[in-house]
Structure formats: C-alpha cells, structure tokens
Amino acid sequence: MAGSFIEITAEDGGHFNAYVARPEQGSGPGIVLLQEIFGVNESMKATADRYAEEGYVVLVPDLFWRIKPGIDLGYGDADMQQALGYLNQFDADLAVNDIASTIATLRALPEHAGKVGTVGFCLGGKLAFLAAARTDVDCAVSYYGVGLEDLLDDVRSICCPMVFHFAANDAHCPPETRERISAALRTRPQIEQYVYPDCDHAFAAPQRPQYNKPAAMMAYSRTLALLRKVLGPVYDLNELWEAHCYHEFATRDVEAVMPTMVAEPYVNHVPTMTGGVGHDRLKRFYTHHFVNSNPPDTKLIPISRTIGSDRVVDEFIFSCTHSCAIDWLLPGVAPTGKYFEVPMLAVVCFRGDKLYNEHIYWDQASVLVQVGLLDPKGLPVAGIESARKLLDETLPSNTLMGSQSKV
C-alpha cells in the first residue's frame, strides 16, 4: 500500500506536509497519526499504512516543520541526539494548532467518511492527549506519552473517549509519576488506561530494542477496540470467518480461500507448528497439506464463538476418521483408520475485512491416544472423553486423579 504526501495550510498561514495512507476500500473514517521525536519516518509511514489496512484514511502531519521541514530520522545514537535537539526547540501549543488544521484537512478529503481520531506515540502520545483536550477530535489514543504530569489541568477538558498505554518500566514516567497521572485520568469515566508489566518506553515500536511484541499486540487490539467503537468501520467478522471456513472445508477451493486473507497472511497450528507465513508459502501449504488433506467425514461441531474488534475466538470439536494422511495435524503419520474427536480453539485475527492470521490449538496427546500412538496408562492424558465432556458437563470430572479425587 503506497502512501503519498499532501500539503496542509496552518492556522497562521504557513504550510506543512502530511503523509496520507488510504484504505483499499477507497474511503473510511479518519486517523491523525502523531509522530515520535524522529519525524515522519519509515516507522510512522508503516504504522499509517497498517491503519489504512484496517479501513482508515490516515494523515501523519510533519509537526517539526516550524523547526525544519521533512525530518526523517532513524533510531541510532546520532539520530537520537539530533531528535532531542529538535525536541528542545518544539512548541507543543503551536503543534496542537497544526493538529487542528490537520483534522480539518482530513475531514475535507473526499475519501474521508465519518469521524476522526488521533493516535500518538511518545511525543505524539502527549500530543494525542492535548488534541483530546483542546480540539474537537472524536477519540484519542496515547502510547507512553511524555510529560503528561505537567498537563494534568487539561484532563478536565477531555470529553471524548480515550485510551492510555503506559509502560511499567518507563524511565520517562516512573511509578510515582504514573500514579499521579492515573489518578487524574480516573476522574474521567470515558478514559481507559492500561499498564504493561516488564515493558519499557517505546515497547510498541518494532524497529527499537525496547519492542515487546506480546504487549504491542495487546495494546493494538485495545486501541482498535476504541477506534471501531467510536469511528467504525465495523466489519462482519462472523460472516468473513464463515466464508473462509466454507472454502477450506466445504468447497475445498484454495483459489477461493486466499482472497479472504490479507496479502501476507500466516497460519500456525500450534501443537504441530504446521502452516505457513506469507501468501506463497501459505497457499502451497493449503494446496498440498491442508485443504485437500482432510478426510471425507471431517466434521466441525461448534461450541462457542466470541467476536471482538479485530478477532474471532472459535471453540469447536474437530472429528474425523484417520483414513488419509492429515499432514497438518498428524504430520508423518500413516493413516491408522481410527476415528477421533478433539476439542480445538481457533484465534483468528483480522485486518479490516481480511483475515490476517490464525492460531489453532488442540490437545495433541488426546489425538495420539485415540489413533493408537500413545498409551494413556499411567499418564495424565485423556482420549475421546475430553471432547465428550465438552458436550456434556455432567460426565465425570477428575477421573485421571484416581483415588486422590475428592469431588
């Protein structure tokens, strides 16, 4: 997805550039993405492109333009010192005016439809806070904003929904400072705040050594939940998941499966580590090891389905007779002719209206017991009983505990 730059007129008559990323659908709600101290660099552009994948029209304004237009720095030591020098010359109040101009420009774009939110990181996290307090933005998200403790008088002016992400080990915001900020934020019921344990400042920046992928993924889902709730767009993830599964298990048509996914998806069957990363590898896996490798009597029995802002969690029982090689589930095992049932859990992540990844979990020991490859005697494992109890909770519990069972 290739972005471009447009020019924005400031309130005081100057002009500055903003990177714009547009959704594939052609139109959508707006996000003003607010930079770190490193300018509108490749990281900010990549983040904008990612939100465009989610269905948003994204503008990343050059907020250092009054100091030097077009700053684009990396994260090395020399660039860090240069960025800190620019920060010392930065006027946050003027920047808020420039953000207001950016919001107005975004609303006037022909591809924009609906409301506008702001998302900011580091310096941008502070500016997202100020934008929520001093502009008419519809929602805002602050990632590890710096200097918030000096702006607490602005909290009472925040009327829009907002999310704050704090890093527990952030030296720029030590625990006592964070608690002062948190106490002020708790006075506004529409504000959510989260602290990420064992994380440092910049934990959501993939290009930096502080990057913490689990925390970044959790924070991203929470951010997207707010954006979807306030701005939209809202996609029918249930229908999208149903269509994907239909082509996997009913029509068994790989050519129809792949368009339901993003350009570079991935699938991971966690117990066996089978799947694929990227379009070509995943398509090859689907073609040779999955879609046409499920036995004719394969059946999926739905148990529950939870739908969030960016993912579906599907609980079901997978059943079949091991009448052919099932490479993804029993790799390297010749058909045993045995019937088995196993509970499965699929955590399916979407970007916009396309499936991004699948994490599939099941109890491999239960499968091995049922196909005769594992003797359960003396082991804390169950066979088909685990699937049967999922359907009927009145079946006995604690049978593996033997005489130790008290229930």
Steps between C-alpha positions, in 0.01 A plus 500: 500500500679816379428830674568852383539851640256788497541861609311647796447871571570595860274733698766773488543472123803271469501170316616154600484151356319192624537140394165351397412130488168399347300181553458250220123547526550861382346682794467476876519680835808706576805467724757770565816307589736702720874453470776416743797739526649342188270671252284341233737208453457154352358368826223761503422435135482124560268557795279723285489232230396243759209713620402554136478121473250519785279728291614849606614806309817596687690829507844532665577873526858628504482669839867604496450715189541825694849384600602318182261349242531137402685355798533124456729335756585147603559368851880496526694702758584785262140527383382492861718797591380689194138423587546620858641825364187551292284416802666780698381748234149355476192704590219265604235773501570587137504129419147463638392775262664307217320185609170690489585608144581139413167382640316761293694400188427132560128566538502685168667218304259338254599152618428579865166380636386541858696593810868564584723360773861559598765243589842609626825351626747656749490872411198408290344338806521834678356675197213250475417593861507871414296443185232327708494794741530790257352392164171350384649157422258212559736266689869471581766245592826578682791258500754573779449876473779711650449794735135431576557580868545866407167513316257357753288816501401403145345172613172667594468622140511150351146414393562237233574130563871437545748219570840537669773236473775520765822297527569380854877552468489833314773723644321800347198418715605327826236331717435796731455732201281250321278471807450877508400492135281195550317657794414804288386284208274295725284809549385469139278190453550485124877451537655152502857447617726196488843426648720239331725309745869450421476746210708808429433822313447432126380143561270529197774602252617190304821671383622580852672273755226567757241331277284250688287314250240348738438837667492679165240256366286537811522880485416499130184295557393736778569799277302349215211419733466871582536608137240249380257600774526875438600533135418168336520346250336190641549184296297180528786280622262208551399503134861542386615205713209286381590570136864412562409169669245419229770504234741306724268215597197502266613601151868426578597774260839657575450761230191618689664480843793733429295812407337487845843582649738797498785512251748343745308283749620221722358188666649312795362168623668535837536135617665386174641835381352442155369779279671772304616860510435719197267457205706258291605268782154493650337432164741213443422363848126525442528332160723207594455450874168637624195570283522168315645305792192479721311167496159486328312464830664805661253686720525817707258522794470862620508558875538878538611806306619831641534796264715800592608813321777332303470126563276197531556230763335179384456197726402177326550125483690362201408144410592261219625154416874486439446347158762709320816687592411815697828688459407803706370307802692170491806580286700195397238254629352245260119461510394288798132465409408617851220746572576788736342811647703785649405843638663785308534873546561742213614855571453684171629854451369734230632818345206692366281258305776244437630217714856569620597195704375184667633339818343153539531303826407144599610222735737292289532236773127432471533450123798266542311291757200464270700394192698248705838674505506576872416266785312706759566254781668681788498833315285806579343504153151426370365369172161563350365569850632858488282579198198320643519690830513829308155409365368361828631662819320240715750231400749412777775744598840423651512142370873534432557581867386154601483448876624858558171640371286667766220606264 
